[in-house]
Amino acid sequence: MENMIPRGNWLDDGLFRTFVREVAPLRFGSWSLTDVEHATSVLGWELREPKEVAGQVWRRFAPRKGPSAGYGTLIADASEPEQLRKLNVRVVDLPADDLASAAGFIRAAWWVMEEELGPPTLWGGDSGPWMLWRRPGTSILVHSHDGGEVSFELLPSATDSDAAGRGYSRGRWRAAEPADLPPASPDLPGTTWEQVEKCLSETLRSLDYDTPFFPGRFILHLGDARDPQRFVQCWSQDLSLVVEATGHLHRPDAADPARMAQNGWEFSRSVWQCRFPDAMDDPAHAATAARMLVEELRQLGVDLAGLSYDGTMSGRGRGFHLDLPDLGIPRFDRPAD
């Protein structure tokens, strides 16, 4: 095995596809070190000595006796070094030359995964977009991060979806069939409009950046679950973000034209909207959009105690419901039409 990460059209030689076929059948049992060592030794992989890194214990596979598609590392918490949390294989380890190249790397990996394993169970974003497949005893995650690097991870099947990805960013989002999402929370601890705006900004930033990778499209509704006419919404359109004060169609008295125009809204086809081109590349757009949406929710008389959200993500021939664990307001699962 070459001690290198494939570059360029890195899937052309079938290396990644072969790797997927080799590791997909692995079963790690309790995910103890002994379990994982036994399973990977069947593939000819050999572990080096452990090393503690920032409160974790890393065990790397020897470069020439490890995964052929990249660098492999077993990761455990230092408090439980024999109980493994993930097997990470970095299959692309350098940032791409540009965003298009980064998207190409991660999409190519997803295409192979979908061809080999079928449609994913879950999409999400956490310092980069990811897709997750649930398999017997194991979940498989492929995600992009740090400007186009790509990791393939094997996780215990019991791993909560919130732990997928890198796990430290704000604005996380998940998209799946309703049965594969955590139950909607009927109520959450009290919050403020300022907190809602901040969390919404972080969430929109993640969605704006991650969605074009699939490529996909999201739509998000925010409003009073008890009054369906009091709501605003936003959606992605290619690399852009569109926000709309839809509730003013039903309550035009709350929309002062001078105020709306001063705040950046434009009146188009009987509804107030604002478009942010290239929102994927400019996080400031997410902050502005969040401020505008929150202000109109307040103008529409939405009660903070009744504020909720619902949304969908579509792309690659799939349609999923959105779950936004960092938004801080309840998800309202609307009944199917």
Secondary structure, 3 states (H helix, E strand, C coil): CCCCCCCCCCCCCCHHHHHHHHHCCCCCCCCEHHHHHHHHHCCCCCECCCEEECCEEEEEECHHHCCCCCEEEEEEECCCCCEEEEEEEEEECCCCCCHHHHHHHHHHHHHHHHHHHCCCCEEEECCCEEEEEEECCEEEEEEEECCCEEEEEEEECCCCHHHCCCCCCCCCEEEECHHHCCCCCCCCCCCCHHHHHHHHHHHHHHHHHHHHHCCEEEEEEEEECCEEEEEEEEEEECCEEEEECHHHHCCHHHCCHHHHHHCCCEEECCEEEEEECCCCCCHHHHHHHHHHHHHHHHHCCCCHHHEEEEEEEEECCEEEEEECCCCCCCECCCCCC
